[in-house]
């Protein structure tokens, strides 16, 4: 699924929240190393650290070839005009290397709080996202136009959002999913839409310790209604969810153990229909960059999963 003038993401990339707490200099150094290790893309989350535009610019300016992708830019944080004009600027400055991942599950009928900060709702998820995309497309251009235009993807989990992603964007970026979800997403989206799947991993030969980190990660996301709804769609029930995640659920969402086990999970996603798998390395220390793990995984995986 190659677009003329666009940089390929390859089969394997990195997904991280870790840059939000790091000074700019460390982010630049780390991004440059990830590029040299051979990963195809750097995906980054957005909470209340750097805003998605600033983080993208920092990563793109520190690298030469690698794709930088928001995973995701939260539509509750900025209006379509700001997103459209910022995306044009990134696309014009770094041709073919920026992917705008859009999402924002806080779009129902309530006001949610992030660290005590109220984030207003915007409406029903699919309707809101469709309107947001249309509003972005309608923003007049009074400056340079990126050629090629930056690609867009949606943080899609349910069937309707996956269909919207396939019909109105480059593709989908599912997060916190199993290989079964990847297979279902490919069936819903058809053969041509791009499918970039986040996969949480714990690289640790001590399986008991690795499982503890994996369990904490899964438990932290089950409090989000849209994530609980998605795992229920995948066949998990109260026994898996209530009172803490079951071993079955943890094993479906997180790959852990040696690099070979993680490599098998990557291949399972690719066999199920993913075009690209971005690895989120989980560690017990969430304040530091998992650089050792990124290096070890690159050495183990990238020779077999390059574009």
C-alpha positions in Angstrom: 0.0 0.0 0.0 2.5 2.5 -1.2 1.6 6.2 -1.8 3.7 8.1 -4.3 6.1 10.4 -2.5 5.3 8.9 0.9 7.8 7.3 3.2 7.1 3.7 4.1 6.4 2.7 7.7 7.9 -0.8 7.3 6.5 -3.7 9.2 7.7 -2.8 12.7 7.7 0.6 14.6 7.9 1.9 18.1 4.9 3.3 20.1 5.7 5.3 23.2 4.3 7.7 25.9 7.8 7.9 27.4 8.8 11.1 25.5 6.3 13.2 27.3 8.4 13.3 30.4 11.8 13.7 28.8 13.6 16.9 28.0 13.9 17.9 24.4 17.5 17.0 24.0 17.0 13.4 25.2 14.0 13.1 22.8 16.2 14.2 19.9 19.0 11.7 20.8 16.6 8.9 21.3 14.6 9.5 18.1 17.8 9.5 16.1 18.9 6.2 17.6 15.5 4.6 16.9 15.9 5.6 13.2 19.4 4.1 13.1 18.1 0.9 14.7 16.0 0.4 11.6 12.4 0.9 12.9 10.0 2.2 10.3 8.0 4.6 12.5 7.8 6.4 15.8 4.3 6.6 17.2 3.7 8.8 20.2 0.7 9.4 22.5 -0.7 12.7 23.8 -1.8 13.5 27.3 -0.7 16.6 29.2 3.0 16.5 28.2 4.0 18.1 24.9 1.2 18.8 22.6 1.0 16.5 19.6 2.2 19.2 17.1 5.2 20.2 19.1 6.2 16.6 19.8 5.9 15.7 16.1 8.0 18.7 15.1 10.7 17.7 17.6 10.8 14.1 16.4 10.8 15.0 12.7 13.5 17.6 13.1 15.7 15.1 15.0 15.5 12.5 12.2 16.1 12.2 8.5 14.0 9.3 7.1 11.7 7.7 9.7 8.0 8.2 9.7 6.6 10.1 12.7 3.0 9.4 13.6 0.6 10.8 16.3 -1.0 7.9 18.1 -3.2 9.8 18.7 -3.8 13.5 18.4 -6.9 14.0 20.6 -9.7 15.8 18.9 -11.0 17.0 22.3 -7.8 19.1 22.7 -8.0 21.3 19.6 -10.5 22.4 16.9 -10.3 21.2 13.3 -8.8 24.5 12.1 -5.8 24.2 14.4 -5.3 20.5 13.4 -5.6 21.2 9.7 -3.2 24.1 9.6 -0.7 22.4 11.8 -0.8 19.2 9.8 -0.2 21.2 6.6 2.8 22.8 8.1 4.3 19.5 9.2 3.6 17.9 5.8 5.2 20.8 3.9 8.3 20.9 6.1 8.8 17.1 6.2 7.3 15.7 3.0 5.8 12.3 3.2 7.1 11.6 6.8 4.2 12.6 9.0 1.0 10.6 9.7 -1.8 12.3 11.6 -3.5 9.7 13.9 -6.8 11.1 15.2 -8.8 9.9 18.1 -10.4 11.0 21.3 -12.7 8.6 23.0 -14.0 11.3 25.3 -16.8 12.2 22.9 -19.9 10.9 24.6 -22.4 12.9 26.6 -20.4 13.5 29.7 -17.5 15.6 30.8 -14.4 13.5 31.7 -11.5 14.4 33.9 -7.9 13.7 33.1 -5.8 14.2 36.3 -8.6 16.3 37.6 -8.8 18.5 34.5 -12.2 18.6 32.8 -12.3 17.6 29.2 -15.6 18.5 27.6 -17.5 16.0 25.5 -18.1 16.5 21.8 -20.9 14.1 21.0 -21.2 10.6 19.7 -17.9 9.1 18.6 -18.4 8.2 14.9 -20.6 11.2 14.1 -18.2 13.5 15.9 -15.2 12.1 14.1 -16.8 12.3 10.7 -17.7 15.9 11.2 -14.2 16.7 12.4 -12.7 15.2 9.3 -15.1 17.1 7.1 -14.3 20.4 9.0 -10.6 19.8 8.5 -11.1 19.3 4.8 -13.0 22.5 4.5 -10.4 24.8 6.1 -9.1 27.3 3.5 -5.4 27.2 2.7 -3.6 30.5 2.7 -0.1 29.0 2.8 2.1 26.3 1.2 0.3 23.1 0.4 2.1 19.9 1.3 2.7 17.6 -1.6 2.0 14.8 -0.9 -0.7 15.6 1.6 0.0 14.1 5.1 -1.7 10.8 5.6 -4.5 10.4 8.2 -5.6 7.4 10.3 -8.2 6.9 13.0 -7.9 5.3 16.4 -10.6 2.8 15.5 -11.9 -0.1 17.6 -15.5 -0.8 16.8 -16.9 -1.7 13.4 -18.4 1.7 12.6 -15.2 3.6 13.3 -13.2 1.0 11.4 -15.5 1.6 8.4 -15.1 5.3 8.7 -11.4 4.9 8.8 -11.4 2.8 5.6 -13.7 5.1 3.8 -12.4 8.5 4.7 -8.8 8.2 5.8 -5.7 6.2 5.0 -6.5 3.6 7.6 -6.8 2.7 11.2 -4.6 2.6 14.3 -6.2 0.2 16.8 -4.7 0.4 20.3 -5.0 -2.2 23.2 -6.2 -5.0 20.9 -5.6 -8.7 20.3 -4.7 -10.5 17.1 -8.3 -11.6 16.8 -9.3 -7.9 16.6 -6.7 -7.4 13.9 -8.3 -10.2 11.8 -11.8 -8.7 12.4 -10.5 -5.2 11.5 -9.1 -6.3 8.2 -12.3 -8.0 7.3 -14.3 -4.9 8.1 -11.9 -2.5 6.3 -11.2 -4.5 3.3 -7.8 -5.1 1.6 -6.7 -1.6 0.7 -6.9 0.4 4.0 -3.7 0.7 6.0 -3.8 -1.1 9.3 -1.2 -0.1 11.9 -1.7 -2.0 15.2 -0.3 -1.1 18.6 1.1 -4.1 20.5 2.1 -3.8 24.2 5.2 -5.9 25.1 7.3 -6.7 28.1 10.8 -7.9 27.3 11.8 -9.9 30.4 12.9 -13.6 30.7 11.4 -13.6 34.2 7.8 -14.5 33.2 6.3 -13.9 36.6 7.8 -10.4 36.7 6.8 -9.7 33.1 3.3 -10.8 33.7 3.0 -8.5 36.7 3.9 -5.5 34.5 1.6 -6.7 31.8 -1.3 -7.1 34.3 -0.9 -3.6 35.7 -1.0 -2.2 32.1 -4.2 -4.1 31.2 -5.9 -3.2 34.5 -5.2 0.6 33.9 -7.1 0.6 30.6 -10.1 -1.4 31.6 -11.4 1.6 33.5 -12.0 3.3 30.1 -15.5 2.4 28.9 -14.6 2.2 25.2 -11.7 -0.2 26.0 -13.9 -2.4 28.2 -16.6 -2.5 25.5 -14.0 -3.5 22.9 -12.7 -6.4 24.9 -16.2 -7.6 25.5 -16.8 -7.5 21.8 -13.8 -9.8 21.5 -15.5 -12.4 23.7 -14.2 -11.5 27.2 -16.7 -11.3 30.1 -17.0 -10.4 33.7 -14.7 -13.3 34.8 -12.0 -11.7 32.7 -12.7 -8.0 33.6 -14.3 -7.6 37.0 -11.9 -7.6 40.0 -8.8 -7.4 37.8 -7.9 -8.8 34.4 -7.7 -12.5 33.9 -4.6 -14.3 32.7 -6.4 -15.0 29.5 -7.1 -11.3 28.9 -3.6 -10.2 29.8 -2.1 -12.7 27.5 -4.3 -11.6 24.6 -3.4 -7.9 25.0 0.3 -8.0 26.0 3.1 -10.1 24.6 5.8 -10.8 27.1 8.9 -12.9 27.7 11.9 -13.3 25.4 12.2 -11.4 22.1 11.2 -14.6 20.2 7.8 -14.6 21.9 7.3 -11.0 20.9 8.4 -11.7 17.4 5.8 -14.4 17.2 3.1 -12.0 18.3 4.2 -9.5 15.6 4.0 -12.2 13.0 0.5 -13.2 14.2 -0.7 -9.6 13.7 0.8 -9.5 10.2 -0.7 -12.9 9.3 -4.1 -11.6 10.6 -3.9 -8.6 8.2 -1.9 -5.8 9.8 0.4 -3.8 7.6 2.4 -2.4 10.5 2.9 -3.3 14.1 4.1 -0.6 16.6 5.6 -2.0 19.8 4.9 -0.3 23.1 7.6 -1.5 25.5 6.3 -1.7 29.1 8.7 -1.6 32.0 8.3 -1.3 35.8 10.0 2.1 35.6 7.7 4.4 33.7 9.9 7.5 34.1 12.8 6.3 31.9 13.1 5.4 28.2 13.2 1.7 27.5 16.3 2.1 25.3 17.8 -1.3 26.1 14.6 -3.0 25.1 14.3 -1.0 21.9 17.8 -2.1 21.0 17.3 -5.7 21.8 14.0 -5.9 19.9 15.5 -4.2 16.9 18.3 -6.8 16.8 15.9 -9.7 17.1 13.0 -8.6 14.9 13.9 -6.1 12.2 16.0 -8.3 10.0 12.8 -10.4 9.5 10.2 -7.7 9.3 11.5 -4.8 7.2 9.4 -3.4 4.4 
